[in-house]
Amino acid sequence: MRSYAPATETPPAPGAAPKPELNRSDWATLRRLFPYLWDYKWRVMAALAFMVGAKLANVGVPLLLKNLVDAMSFKPGAVEAVLIVPVALLVGYGLLRLSTSLFTELRELVFAKATEGAARRISLEVFRHLHALSLRFHLERQTGGMTRDIERGTRGVHSLISYSLYSIIPTLIEVTLVLTLLAVKFDVWFAGITIIALVFYITFTVTVTEWRTKFRKEMNELDSSAHSRAIDSLLNYETVKYFNNEEFEAQRYDENLKRYRRAAVKSQTTLSLLNTGQQLIIATGLVAMLWRATQGVVDGRMTLGDLVMVNAFMIQLYIPLGFLGVLYREIKQSLTDLSKMFTLMEREREIADQPGAPALALQASPEVRFENVSFAYEASRPILHNISFVIPPGKTVAVVGSSGAGKSTLARLLFRFYDVGIPGGPSVGGGRITIAGQDIKQLTQASVRQAIGIVPQDTVLFNDTVEYNIAYGKPGASRAEVEEAARAARIHDFISSTPAGYATMVGERGLKLSGGEKQRVAIARTLLKNPPIMIFDEATSALDSANERAIQAELRSIAENKTTLVVAHRLSTVVDAHEILVMEAGQIIERGTHAALLALGGRYASMWALQQSSE
């Protein structure tokens, strides 16, 4: 018995992921990020230890500098003090400076694996989740904007960790140590002035940055919009050229760039306001501290070394604080970017496996059954109305009809790109689809899709080699297997005639190949997959008559012992089908063999007569 089990773990059931929020809080985003970092908890703790060590060494530098200055205040004739004490202090000063740099580099070295590991895991989860989302999501998405959001979110992991762990937290540790030293060693006014300046500084920075955030968000939205517009235009390069609309596309793109420029100018103007206010607060606090220290030296309560130490402490504190606005803005931006990516990750899957769903189990070519299937992409526009038919094991059933009748929708439902039923309708009903008597809604999606091969009407190839695109039907296939599938699809001779052979690049979406060549590559990779159920959705629509006849004979041979659904426009390609279904407006209006339908003299017979006269 063959069991078509999924290659990856079963995704959670609907509702397992929390519902995405429109405005996720920063704390919620941090909580979401924390588990990814905690996987590296020993590295996190080691990095924090090195960070504390670096700050202790950094705070020790002004203390040694004070002692060095005081040691230089010697009495005439005190030669030993000049020769011994300052030299020892100078060596200690140098060692502390070295220790600060050493601990900082060790921290970054130890934590690099955690940062990169978290970014890699998040990116991989987003990628997998996007593939798990429904076809409806991917038909509605804007690829350029979505990829931009993922790119910014991944970069946000690095930025958030870098700015918080390497800048904000070390600064807070240093501020705590300095305030404690000032309060203990001198009077409480030194700590008071510093705290008042810090409170004003942080309050001003946070308030203005929060106000500025809306301009930054607007910049991001406009950036994504411009990027999406550019990507969409370039992907449709041929259409732009066909209608001579290069200037029209440039103007549309420029409109987005103009709006982005206006938002960027606003952002830069408010940034200048923020920086000016910050420097004013820093300068005021620094002057107040030095005035207090200078007064202490004049009164004899403090030494010249104390004045130097206070000045060094203030410089060490305010230099990183001078970047607090930038750091806070970048952290907020990183949180915003991460929030967007996490919201994308938490988007519920429209089509999800049930908890504990079994894999499809097959012993031979299965029976496929549609039972009273109704379906609509939108509740206001039903596509299928109580469709029922059976594809017997190893037989071929063809579906014909006018465009929009719902023929290709049958293939999408069989692949379970959508579940049967009407959106917003009752939770039960809509019919069911079974393979070998097993309701596909109760099975894992991966196992169902593993058992089905399709040659779609619109073939899109990867921007890689011909060999890669054929081998995609069976990853890991040998070159001999690839060539055999290519021969069966009547494309081996063409591939061999090209200078690069099977290493020929097909271009983005396969645009370097003709429509017929792309379709034959699609046929070859489906033949290589060799599944028990086959779907041919207008599989030879892009081929000329000679190649169509040759490949149709090959397809009939391949489908001989497989359960096959054929969606066709050319009736001549389905005359040998076990049963032919004629669809109109989402309903089956006729069914039977080719001969029986001709004898009926109905819709099929008129379609046949029309196509024969055209040929």
C-alpha positions in Angstrom: 0.0 0.0 0.0 1.3 3.4 -0.9 0.9 6.2 1.6 1.3 9.7 0.3 2.5 11.3 3.5 3.4 15.0 3.6 7.1 15.9 3.5 6.8 18.4 6.3 5.0 18.5 9.5 1.2 19.0 9.4 0.3 22.7 9.7 -2.0 23.6 12.6 -5.7 23.6 12.3 -7.6 26.8 11.6 -7.7 29.0 14.6 -4.5 27.6 16.0 -2.7 30.8 15.1 -3.8 34.0 16.8 -5.8 36.4 14.8 -3.6 39.1 13.2 -4.0 42.5 14.8 -4.1 45.6 12.8 -1.9 47.5 15.3 0.2 45.0 17.2 1.8 46.5 20.3 5.6 46.7 20.6 5.5 44.5 23.6 3.5 41.9 21.7 6.1 41.9 18.9 8.9 41.5 21.4 7.1 38.6 23.1 6.7 37.0 19.7 10.4 37.5 19.0 11.7 36.3 22.4 11.3 32.5 21.8 13.5 32.6 18.7 16.3 34.2 20.8 15.7 32.0 23.8 16.6 29.0 21.8 20.2 30.4 22.2 19.7 31.2 26.0 23.3 30.3 26.9 24.7 32.6 24.2 22.2 35.3 25.4 23.4 35.0 29.0 27.1 34.9 28.0 26.6 38.0 25.8 24.9 39.8 28.7 27.8 38.9 31.0 30.3 40.2 28.5 28.2 43.4 28.2 28.2 44.0 31.9 32.0 43.4 32.0 32.5 45.9 29.2 30.5 48.5 31.0 32.3 47.9 34.3 35.6 48.4 32.5 34.2 51.5 30.8 33.1 53.1 34.1 36.5 52.3 35.6 38.3 54.4 33.0 37.2 57.8 34.5 38.0 56.6 38.0 41.5 55.7 37.0 41.7 59.0 35.1 40.8 60.9 38.3 43.5 59.0 40.3 46.0 59.7 37.5 45.3 63.5 37.7 45.4 63.5 41.5 48.6 61.5 41.5 50.3 64.2 39.4 49.7 66.8 42.2 52.9 65.8 43.9 55.2 67.8 46.3 58.6 68.9 45.0 61.1 66.1 45.6 58.6 63.2 45.6 60.4 61.4 42.8 59.0 58.0 43.6 55.4 59.1 43.3 56.1 60.6 39.9 57.9 57.5 38.6 55.9 54.7 40.1 52.2 55.8 40.7 51.4 57.4 37.4 53.1 54.6 35.4 51.0 52.0 37.2 47.8 54.0 36.7 48.7 54.5 33.0 49.1 50.8 32.5 45.8 50.2 34.4 44.1 52.8 32.2 45.3 51.1 29.0 44.2 47.7 30.3 40.7 49.0 31.1 40.4 50.5 27.6 41.5 47.2 26.1 39.1 45.3 28.3 36.2 47.5 27.2 36.9 46.7 23.5 37.7 43.0 24.3 34.4 42.4 26.2 32.5 44.2 23.5 33.9 42.1 20.7 33.4 38.9 22.7 29.8 39.9 23.2 29.2 40.4 19.5 31.1 37.2 18.6 29.1 35.1 21.0 25.7 36.6 20.1 26.2 36.6 16.3 25.0 33.0 16.0 21.8 33.8 18.0 21.0 36.8 15.8 21.6 35.0 12.5 19.8 31.9 13.8 16.7 33.8 14.8 16.6 35.7 11.5 17.1 32.5 9.5 14.3 30.7 11.4 11.8 33.5 11.1 12.5 34.0 7.4 12.1 30.2 6.8 8.8 30.1 8.8 7.5 33.1 6.8 8.5 31.4 3.5 6.8 28.1 4.5 3.7 29.8 5.8 3.3 31.8 2.5 3.4 28.5 0.7 0.7 27.1 3.1 -1.7 30.0 2.5 -4.5 29.5 0.0 -4.5 30.2 -3.7 -7.0 33.1 -3.0 -4.3 34.9 -0.9 -1.7 34.5 -3.6 -4.1 35.8 -6.3 -4.8 38.9 -4.3 -1.3 39.6 -3.1 1.1 42.3 -4.4 4.3 40.4 -4.8 6.6 43.5 -4.7 5.1 45.0 -1.5 5.0 41.6 0.2 8.6 40.8 -0.6 9.6 44.3 0.6 7.8 43.7 3.9 9.6 40.3 4.4 12.9 41.9 3.5 12.4 44.7 6.0 11.2 42.3 8.7 14.3 40.1 8.4 16.5 43.2 8.5 14.5 44.3 11.5 15.6 41.3 13.5 19.2 42.3 13.1 18.5 46.0 13.7 16.4 45.4 16.8 18.9 43.1 18.4 21.9 45.3 17.4 20.3 48.6 18.7 18.8 47.2 21.9 21.5 44.7 23.1 24.4 46.7 21.8 23.3 50.2 22.5 20.2 50.7 24.7 20.8 48.1 27.4 24.6 48.9 27.8 23.7 52.6 28.1 21.1 51.9 30.8 23.7 49.8 32.7 26.3 52.5 32.4 23.8 55.2 33.6 22.9 53.1 36.6 26.6 52.6 37.6 27.5 56.3 37.1 24.5 57.6 39.1 25.4 55.2 41.9 29.0 56.4 41.9 28.1 60.1 41.8 25.5 59.8 44.6 27.9 57.8 46.9 31.2 59.6 46.1 29.8 63.1 46.0 26.5 64.7 47.0 23.1 63.7 45.7 22.9 66.8 43.5 25.2 65.3 40.9 22.9 62.3 40.6 19.8 64.6 40.7 21.0 66.8 37.9 21.8 63.8 35.8 18.5 62.2 36.4 16.5 65.4 35.7 18.5 65.8 32.4 17.8 62.2 31.5 14.1 62.4 32.3 13.8 65.5 30.1 15.9 64.0 27.3 14.1 60.6 27.2 10.6 62.2 27.5 11.4 64.6 24.7 12.9 61.9 22.5 10.1 59.4 23.0 7.3 62.0 22.5 8.8 63.5 19.3 9.8 60.1 17.9 6.2 58.7 18.5 4.9 61.8 16.7 7.4 61.2 13.8 6.5 57.5 13.5 3.5 58.2 11.3 5.7 59.9 8.8 8.0 56.9 8.8 5.1 54.5 8.4 3.8 56.6 5.5 7.3 56.4 3.9 7.3 52.6 4.2 3.8 52.3 2.7 4.7 54.5 -0.2 8.0 52.7 -0.7 6.2 49.4 -0.9 3.6 50.8 -3.3 6.3 52.2 -5.6 8.2 48.9 -5.5 5.0 46.9 -6.3 4.3 49.3 -9.2 7.8 48.9 -10.6 7.8 45.1 -10.2 4.4 44.7 -11.8 5.4 46.9 -14.7 8.6 45.0 -15.3 6.9 41.6 -15.1 4.5 42.8 -17.8 7.3 44.2 -19.9 5.9 42.7 -23.2 2.4 44.2 -22.5 3.9 47.6 -21.9 5.8 47.4 -25.2 2.8 46.1 -27.1 0.8 49.2 -26.2 3.7 51.7 -26.3 3.1 52.7 -22.7 6.6 53.1 -21.4 6.0 56.8 -20.6 2.6 56.1 -19.0 4.3 53.5 -16.7 7.1 55.9 -15.9 4.6 58.6 -14.9 2.6 56.2 -12.7 5.9 55.2 -11.0 7.0 58.8 -10.7 3.7 59.7 -8.9 4.5 57.2 -6.2 8.1 58.5 -6.0 6.8 62.1 -5.6 4.5 61.0 -2.7 7.4 59.2 -1.2 9.7 62.3 -1.5 7.1 64.5 0.3 6.9 62.0 3.2 10.7 61.7 3.3 11.1 65.5 3.5 8.6 65.6 6.4 10.5 62.9 8.1 13.8 64.6 7.7 12.4 68.0 9.0 11.0 66.4 12.1 14.3 64.6 12.6 16.2 67.9 12.6 13.8 69.2 15.2 14.4 66.1 17.3 18.2 66.4 17.1 18.2 70.1 18.0 16.1 69.6 21.1 18.2 66.7 22.2 21.4 68.6 22.0 19.9 71.6 23.9 18.9 69.3 26.8 22.4 67.6 26.8 24.2 70.9 26.8 22.1 72.3 29.6 22.7 69.2 31.7 26.4 69.1 31.0 26.9 72.8 31.9 25.0 72.3 35.2 27.1 69.3 36.2 30.4 71.0 35.4 29.3 74.1 37.2 28.5 72.0 40.3 31.9 70.2 40.0 33.8 73.4 39.5 32.2 75.0 42.5 33.2 71.9 44.5 36.9 72.3 43.5 36.8 76.0 44.4 35.3 75.1 47.8 37.9 72.4 48.4 35.3 69.6 48.6 36.6 68.1 45.3 39.9 67.6 43.7 40.9 68.5 40.2 40.8 64.8 39.5 37.1 64.7 40.6 36.3 67.5 38.1 38.0 65.5 35.3 36.2 62.3 36.3 32.8 64.0 36.3 33.5 65.5 32.9 34.6 62.1 31.6 31.5 60.4 33.0 29.2 63.0 31.4 31.0 62.7 28.0 30.7 58.8 28.2 27.0 59.1 29.1 25.9 61.8 26.7 27.7 60.5 23.6 25.5 57.4 23.4 22.5 59.3 24.6 23.1 61.7 21.7 22.1 58.8 19.4 19.1 57.8 21.6 16.7 59.5 19.2 18.1 57.6 16.2 18.3 54.3 18.2 14.7 54.7 19.5 13.5 55.5 16.0 15.3 52.6 14.5 14.0 50.3 17.2 10.5 51.5 16.6 10.9 51.0 12.9 12.3 47.5 13.4 9.4 46.7 15.6 7.0 48.0 13.0 8.7 45.9 10.3 8.8 42.8 12.5 5.1 43.3 13.4 4.2 43.3 9.7 6.1 40.1 9.1 4.6 38.4 12.2 1.1 39.5 11.2 1.8 37.9 7.8 3.0 34.7 9.6 -0.2 34.7 11.7 -2.6 35.1 8.8 -4.9 32.1 9.2 -4.8 29.5 6.5 -8.1 29.3 4.6 -7.3 25.7 3.7 -5.8 23.8 6.6 -5.4 20.1 7.5 -7.6 18.9 10.4 -5.8 17.8 13.5 -4.5 14.3 13.1 -5.6 14.1 9.5 -4.4 10.9 7.8 -2.4 10.7 4.6 -4.1 9.4 1.4 -3.6 5.7 1.1 -3.8 4.1 -2.3 -3.3 0.6 -3.6 -3.9 1.1 -7.3 -5.3 3.7 -9.6 -8.1 5.2 -7.5 -11.7 6.2 -8.2 -12.3 10.0 -8.1 -15.8 11.1 -7.2 -17.5 14.5 -7.1 -20.7 14.4 -5.1 -23.1 17.3 -5.3 -20.3 19.8 -5.4 -21.2 23.5 -5.2 -18.6 26.2 -5.0 -18.1 30.0 -5.3 -15.0 32.1 -5.2 -17.3 34.9 -3.9 -20.6 34.4 -2.2 -22.3 36.7 -4.7 -21.1 34.7 -7.7 -21.6 30.9 -7.6 -19.4 28.9 -10.0 -20.5 25.3 -9.6 -24.1 24.0 -8.8 -24.4 20.5 -7.5 -21.9 18.9 -9.8 -21.7 15.0 -9.5 -19.6 12.6 -11.6 -17.3 9.7 -11.2 -13.9 9.0 -12.8 -13.5 5.2 -12.6 -10.1 3.7 -11.7 -7.8 3.9 -14.6 -10.3 5.7 -16.8 -10.4 9.1 -18.4 -13.3 11.7 -18.0 -13.2 14.8 -20.1 -14.9 18.1 -19.3 -15.8 20.5 -22.2 -17.8 23.7 -22.4 -17.5 27.4 -23.0 -15.1 29.7 -21.1 -16.2 30.5 -17.6 -18.3 27.3 -17.3 -16.3 26.1 -14.3 -14.1 23.5 -16.0 -10.7 24.6 -14.5 -12.4 25.1 -11.1 -12.9 21.3 -10.9 -9.1 20.8 -11.1 -8.5 23.4 -8.4 -11.0 21.8 -6.1 -9.5 18.4 -6.7 -6.0 19.8 -5.8 -7.8 21.3 -2.7 -6.6 24.8 -3.5 -10.1 25.6 -2.2 -12.6 23.7 -0.2 -16.0 23.0 -1.6 -18.9 25.2 -0.5 -20.0 28.8 -0.7 -18.0 31.4 1.3 -20.1 32.7 4.1 -22.6 29.8 3.6 -23.4 27.0 6.1 -20.4 25.1 7.5 -21.9 21.9 6.2 -23.0 21.3 2.6 -21.3 22.1 -0.6 -20.9 18.4 -1.4 -17.6 16.5 -1.2 -14.8 15.1 -3.3 -13.4 11.6 -2.6 -10.3 9.8 -3.8 -10.6 6.0 -3.4 -13.6 6.6 -1.1 -11.6 9.0 1.1 -12.9 12.6 1.5 -10.0 14.8 0.6 -11.2 17.4 3.1 -10.3 14.9 5.9 -6.8 14.1 4.4 -3.5 15.9 4.5 -3.2 18.3 1.6 0.4 17.2 0.9 -0.6 13.6 0.4 -3.5 14.5 -1.9 -1.3 16.7 -4.1 1.4 14.1 -4.1 -1.0 11.7 -5.8 -2.0 14.1 -8.5 -0.1 15.5 -11.5 -1.3 18.4 -13.6 -0.4 20.0 -16.9 -1.9 23.4 -16.5 -3.3 25.7 -19.2 -1.0 28.5 -18.3 2.5 27.2 -17.8 4.9 29.2 -15.7 8.5 28.0 -15.3 11.2 28.9 -12.9 14.0 31.2 -14.0 16.4 28.3 -14.2 17.6 25.6 -16.6 15.4 23.4 -18.7 16.7 20.4 -16.7 15.8 22.0 -13.4 12.2 22.7 -14.6 11.6 19.2 -15.8 13.3 17.6 -12.8 11.0 19.8 -10.6 8.4 17.1 -11.0 10.6 14.6 -9.1 13.3 16.4 -7.1 16.5 14.3 -7.2 15.7 12.6 -10.5 18.6 11.4 -12.6 19.6 12.9 -15.9 18.4 9.7 -17.7 14.9 10.0 -16.1 14.7 13.7 -17.1 15.7 12.9 -20.7 13.2 10.0 -20.9 10.4 12.4 -19.8 11.6 15.0 -22.3 11.4 12.4 -25.1 7.9 11.4 -24.1 6.9 15.1 -24.2 8.5 15.4 -27.6 10.9 18.1 -26.5 14.2 16.2 -26.2 15.3 17.0 -29.8 14.7 20.7 -29.3 16.6 20.8 -26.1 19.6 18.9 -27.6 19.7 21.3 -30.5 20.3 24.3 -28.3 24.0 25.3 -27.6 23.6 24.7 -23.8 21.3 21.7 -24.1 19.6 20.8 -20.8 21.5 23.7 -19.1 19.6 26.3 -21.2 18.1 29.0 -19.1 14.4 29.5 -19.7 14.2 33.1 -18.4 11.8 34.6 -15.9 8.5 32.7 -16.0 9.9 30.8 -19.0 9.7 33.7 -21.3 12.7 32.6 -23.4 10.7 29.6 -24.6 7.7 29.7 -27.0 4.2 28.8 -25.6 4.5 25.3 -27.1 7.9 24.7 -25.7 6.8 25.8 -22.2 3.8 23.5 -22.4 6.0 20.5 -23.4 8.3 21.2 -20.5 5.2 21.2 -18.3 4.1 17.9 -19.7 7.6 16.4 -19.3 7.8 17.3 -15.6 4.3 15.9 -14.9 5.3 12.7 -16.7 8.4 12.5 -14.6 6.3 12.8 -11.4 4.2 9.8 -12.6 1.3 10.1 -10.2 -1.8 7.8 -10.1 -4.1 10.7 -10.9 -3.6 13.0 -13.9 -5.2 16.3 -14.8 -4.7 17.8 -18.3 -6.1 21.3 -18.3 -5.9 22.3 -22.0 -2.6 20.5 -22.0 -1.9 20.9 -25.7 -3.6 24.3 -26.3 -0.3 26.0 -27.3 0.9 23.2 -29.7 0.6 23.1 -33.4 -1.5 20.3 -34.9 1.4 17.9 -35.7 2.9 18.1 -32.3 -0.5 18.0 -30.7 -1.4 14.7 -32.4 2.0 13.2 -31.5 1.7 14.3 -27.8 -1.9 13.3 -27.6 -1.0 9.8 -28.5 1.8 9.8 -25.9 -0.6 11.2 -23.3 -3.2 8.5 -24.0 -0.5 5.9 -23.6 0.6 7.4 -20.3 -2.9 7.9 -19.0 -4.0 4.3 -19.9 -3.8 2.9 -16.4 -4.2 6.2 -14.5 -7.3 8.0 -13.3 -7.4 11.1 -15.6 -9.4 14.3 -15.7 -9.1 16.2 -19.0 -10.3 19.8 -19.4 -10.4 20.6 -23.1 -11.5 23.2 -25.5 -10.6 21.2 -28.7 -13.1 18.3 -28.8 -10.9 16.3 -31.1 -8.5 15.7 -28.1 -11.2 13.9 -26.0 -13.0 11.6 -28.4 -11.5 8.5 -26.7 -12.6 9.6 -23.2 -14.6 7.1 -21.1 -17.1 9.8 -20.5 -17.4 13.4 -21.7 -19.1 16.0 -19.5 -20.5 19.2 -21.1 -20.7 22.1 -18.7 -22.6 25.4 -19.0 -22.9 28.0 -16.3 -21.5 25.7 -13.6 -23.8 22.8 -14.4 -23.4 19.5 -16.3 -26.0 19.8 -19.2 -24.9 16.7 -21.1 -22.8 13.6 -20.4 -21.9 10.4 -22.3 -19.4 9.1 -24.8 -18.4 11.0 -27.9 -20.6 8.9 -30.1 -23.6 9.1 -27.7 -23.3 12.9 -27.5 -23.1 13.3 -31.2 -26.2 11.1 -31.6 -28.0 13.2 -29.0 -27.7 16.2 -31.2 -27.4 18.7 -28.4 -24.8 21.2 -27.2 -21.8 18.9 -27.7 -22.9 18.0 -31.3 -23.2 21.7 -32.2 -19.7 22.4 -30.7 -18.3 19.5 -32.6 -19.8 20.7 -35.9 -18.6 24.2 -35.4 -15.0 23.0 -34.7 -15.0 20.6 -37.6 -16.2 23.3 -40.0 -13.5 25.7 -38.6 -10.8 23.1 -39.2 
